[in-house]
Amino acid sequence: MSQQRNRYIETQQISRQWQFFLQAFAQEFSQKGDVRELRLLMHRLGRRMATMVKVADGSSLQALEDAMNQVWSEMNWGCVELSEQADALLVLHQFAPLRMAFGEDASAWTPALLEGIYAQWFEALGMDSSLRLSQRSDENADRVLVFELKKVVDEFAFSGRR
C-alpha cells in the first residue's frame, strides 16, 4: 500500500505537459556526457536556482528545515528532514520529482541538482568553508535522497565550483 501511495504522490508532482520534454532532454544529455560532467552541470544549475529561491531562516536547525520545506511545498518538490549525526548533518529529501521528470535512467546525475541547491543555501547562511555537501549513495535513493554535510578530508572532494 505505501509503495502505491508513494507512486501516486510522485506522479502528481510533474506536469504532464513537461514530462515528455524533460525525459527526452535527459536522454539527449545522457548520450552527450559522462555522469560526472552531468552531475557537475546539475550541481551548477542547482546553485543558480538556490540564488533565486532563498531560505528565510537559519537561526536553528528546525527553523532551517521549516524554511526549506516551505520552499519545497510551494514548488511541489517533496520535503526535507535535517538530522544531526556525530560527524555530519544529514539532509534527507523525500519525494523529489526528479525521477518522474527526467526518467529512471537519469537518476545517477539528476540528484546533483538538489545537492547544488542545498550547498548554495548552506553557503549563503555562512557555512564553514571546511564543510562540503555531497550525495551519499543509498540503496533507497529512489524514495529518499541522502546528502551529507561534513568536514572535507580529501582535498579533491567534489565542490561543484570551477
C-alpha positions in Angstrom: 0.0 0.0 0.0 2.7 2.5 0.9 4.5 1.8 -2.4 1.3 2.6 -4.3 0.8 5.8 -2.2 4.4 6.9 -2.9 3.9 6.3 -6.7 0.7 8.3 -6.7 2.4 11.2 -4.9 5.3 11.2 -7.3 3.0 11.3 -10.4 1.2 14.4 -9.0 4.5 16.3 -8.8 5.3 16.7 -12.5 3.3 18.5 -15.1 2.3 16.1 -17.9 2.9 18.9 -20.4 6.6 18.9 -19.4 7.2 15.2 -18.7 8.0 14.1 -22.2 10.2 17.1 -23.0 12.2 16.6 -19.8 12.6 12.9 -20.4 13.8 13.5 -24.0 16.1 16.2 -22.7 17.6 13.8 -20.1 18.1 11.1 -22.8 19.9 13.5 -25.1 22.1 14.8 -22.2 22.9 11.2 -21.1 24.2 10.4 -24.6 26.3 13.6 -24.7 28.2 13.4 -21.5 29.5 11.2 -18.8 27.9 11.0 -15.4 30.5 13.2 -13.7 30.0 16.0 -16.2 26.2 15.8 -16.0 26.4 15.9 -12.2 28.5 19.0 -12.3 26.1 20.6 -14.7 23.1 19.8 -12.5 25.0 20.9 -9.4 25.7 24.3 -11.0 22.1 24.6 -12.1 21.0 23.9 -8.5 23.3 26.6 -7.2 21.8 29.1 -9.6 18.2 28.0 -8.6 19.1 28.5 -5.0 20.1 32.1 -5.6 16.6 32.7 -7.0 14.8 30.9 -4.2 16.4 31.6 -0.8 15.6 30.1 2.5 14.4 32.6 5.0 15.6 31.4 8.4 18.7 29.6 9.5 18.5 30.6 13.2 18.2 26.9 14.3 18.1 23.6 12.6 14.4 23.3 13.0 13.9 26.8 11.6 16.1 26.0 8.6 14.2 22.7 8.0 10.9 24.6 8.1 12.2 27.3 5.8 13.4 24.7 3.3 10.2 22.8 3.5 8.3 26.0 2.8 10.2 26.4 -0.5 9.7 22.7 -1.4 6.0 22.8 -0.6 5.5 25.9 -2.8 7.3 24.2 -5.6 5.7 20.8 -5.0 9.2 19.2 -4.8 8.7 17.0 -1.8 10.1 17.6 1.7 13.3 17.5 3.6 14.4 16.4 7.1 17.6 17.6 8.6 19.3 15.2 11.0 22.3 15.8 13.2 24.8 12.9 13.3 28.1 12.6 15.2 30.2 13.7 12.2 27.7 15.1 9.8 24.4 16.8 9.2 22.2 14.6 7.0 19.8 16.2 4.6 17.1 13.6 3.7 15.0 14.7 0.8 11.8 12.7 0.1 9.5 12.8 -2.9 11.8 14.8 -5.2 10.2 15.0 -8.6 13.5 14.3 -10.5 12.9 10.6 -11.3 9.4 11.3 -12.6 10.6 14.3 -14.6 13.8 13.0 -16.1 13.2 9.3 -16.1 14.9 6.4 -14.3 18.0 6.4 -16.5 18.9 9.9 -15.3 18.8 9.1 -11.6 22.6 8.8 -11.5 23.1 12.5 -12.2 19.8 14.5 -11.6 20.1 14.4 -7.7 23.1 16.7 -8.1 20.5 19.5 -8.8 19.3 19.2 -5.2 22.9 18.9 -4.0 23.7 22.2 -5.6 20.6 23.9 -4.1 21.4 22.7 -0.6 25.1 23.5 -0.9 24.3 27.1 -2.0 21.7 27.6 0.7 24.2 26.4 3.4 26.9 28.7 2.0 24.6 31.6 1.9 23.8 31.0 5.6 27.6 31.2 6.4 28.6 27.5 6.4 32.2 26.9 7.5 34.3 26.6 4.3 35.8 23.3 5.5 32.4 21.7 5.1 31.1 20.1 1.9 27.7 18.8 1.0 27.7 15.6 -1.1 25.2 12.9 -2.0 25.5 9.7 -0.2 24.9 6.6 -2.3 22.0 4.7 -0.8 20.0 1.7 -2.0 16.8 3.6 -1.2 17.7 6.5 -3.4 14.5 6.3 -5.5 12.5 7.3 -2.4 14.8 9.3 -0.2 17.9 11.2 -1.5 20.5 11.5 1.3 23.1 14.2 1.4 25.8 14.7 4.0 27.3 18.0 5.1 30.6 17.3 6.7 34.2 18.3 7.0 36.3 17.6 3.9 39.1 15.1 4.4 40.1 14.7 0.8 41.3 17.9 -0.9 40.0 16.7 -4.2 36.3 16.3 -3.0 33.6 17.5 -5.4 32.7 21.0 -4.6 30.8 22.0 -7.8 32.9 25.0 -8.5 35.4 25.6 -11.3 
